[in-house]
Amino acid sequence: MNKTYLPPTDSIERNWYVVDAADQRLGRLASEIAMVLRGKNKPTYTPHLDTGDFVVVINAEKVNVTGKKSTQKLYRRHSGRPGGMKTETFTQLQNRLPERIIEQAVKGMLPKNTLGRQLFTKLKVYAGSEHPHTAQKPQVLEINTIPGGNN
């Protein structure tokens, strides 16, 4: 029976990646980011440990969705008070807080437990093309798109 490899916690290497979200599809982008945050792209992946890397997303305001999602996809939040449900479309949220779109998409693809909340803190999303993490020397992470496909 194969046993899960258990890397020593001091030897886990954390890299920084920068992803340009301009003209990317939201779901495909979010699933790739979630995979890197989780550490599934590394041979040292361990399901119950945080072996992932940091991801900086720039140009969040330029992310795309297909079909009629820009007018029909709804984002809901609740204040906790009676009648406190607020709803807005993809386009409205993109104009107001474009970072939140990518944050919510990635958060939904992470585990719903303490590990998932810890992984989510390693995601940094910025609306424009500037970010304050140049000191970490992030590498550019290319998100695979199908050549000739409409993704």
N, C-alpha and C positions, 0 to 999 in steps of 0.2 A: 504494500500500500504506500502510495506517495504521500509525503508529508509536506505541508505548506512551509516554504522557506521563510525563516524569521530573521530579517536583517537587524543587526544591532542598531539601536536608535541613534547612537552617535555617528554611525557611518552613512546615514541616509543623506544623499546629496540633493540639495534643493537648487534647481536652476530657475532663472527668470526668463520668461518668453513674452514677446510683444506681438499682438495680433491686430492687424488692420481690418476693421469690420466693414469698411466701405464696399458697397455693392456685393455683400455676402448675404446668403439666405440665413435667416434667424435660426431655424432649427438645426441646420447642418453645422453652423458655427457653434451653437451652444453645446451640441453633443461632442464636438471635438475638444472644446474648452473643458468640459466636464471630465473627459477622459484624461486630459493632461493634469488637471487638478487632483484627480483621484490617483494618478500614478500608473494607470493601466498601460502606458506606452513604455514602461521600464521593465526590465527582466526581474527587478526586485519587488514587483507588486505584491502586496500582502493585503487581503481583504479588510482586516480589522485595524490596519495601521495607516497613518498618513504618510505615504511615500511619494506624494505628488509634488509638483512644481508650482511656482507662482506664475500667474498669467495677468498681463496688463493688456487691456483692450482699448484701442484708440478708434476714433471716428465712429463712436456708437450711434451718432445721429444719422449716419448714412447707411444703416443696415436695412435690408429689403425683406419683404414677404411677398409670396406669390398670390395670384388670384385676387379675391375681394377682401382679403384679410385686413388690409389697411383701413377699411371702413367697417368691417363686420366683427373683427376680433376685439373682444372687450376685456378690459383690465378692471378688476373690482377690488375695493378695499373697504374695510369697515372700521368705524371709530370705536365700536363696542357699545355704543348707546343705541337705544331704540330708534329705528329709522336712519341709522348712521351709514348706510351703504352708499358708497360713491362709485360711479361707473364712468369709464371713459374709453374711447376707441384707441386703437393702435396709433393713428395719426395724431390725436390729441395728446397722448402721452409722449409721443416722439417729439412734439413741439415743446412740451413742458419739462419733462425729465427723461431724455433719451437713454441715460445710463440704466434706468430701472428696467427697461425692456429686456436688455441682455442679462441683467442680474437675475430677474425672475425666471427667464428661460433656463439659465444654467442651474439656478437653485433647485428647480423642479426636477433636474436630472441627477442631483446628488442624493445620497442616502438621507432619510428623514430621521436622523438621530444626532447624538453629540458629535460623532465623526463628521457627518455632513455639515454641521454648523462650523466646525473647525476648518474644514476644507474650503468653505465659502469665504472665509476671511482672507484666503490667498488670492482671491479674484479682485482685481482693481480695474474699474471701468471709467473711461473718460469720454466726454462727448466730442471734444476736438482732437486735433492731431498731436497735441502736446501732453506730456506726462512727467511727473516729478521723480521718476524712478531711473534716471539715467545713471546714477551712481552704482546701481546693481548690474549694469551692463547687460540688459536683456537681449536675448537672441531673437531674431525674427522667426516666428512660427508660421509656416505656410499651411493654410487650410486646404486640403485636397478638394478640388472641384473636378467634376467629370468634364473632360474636354469635349466640346461640341454639345454638351448637355445643356438643359435650361435650368441649372441650379445656381 
